Amino acid sequence: MEFHRNPIPVMLGGNFVTCPQCTSSSFRLSRLRTKDLERLALFQYPVRCRQCHRRTYAGFPLALMLWQADKVRKQQREHETGR
């Protein structure tokens, strides 16, 4: 059985977090780059919109939530391929 990624809209504090370009509310973590160190010091983490692929920054609560969701997706994929 193939695992499909279903984007889940991101909510923080009762409000949807949206992309500044396409207004999508579906994000994933982006890879860290050297230039991100300044933003990390400000407690902002790079994220990427799943719709338009724009890279932007989000607060650590959102990044932590995305990290946990990615961890669950990886476990589901491993479970599906292990059958």
Secondary structure, DSSP 4 states (H G I P E B T S, - for coil): ----------EETTEE---TTT----EEEPPP-GGGHHHHHTTEEEEEETTT--EEEEEHHHHHHHHHHHHHHHHHHHHHHT-
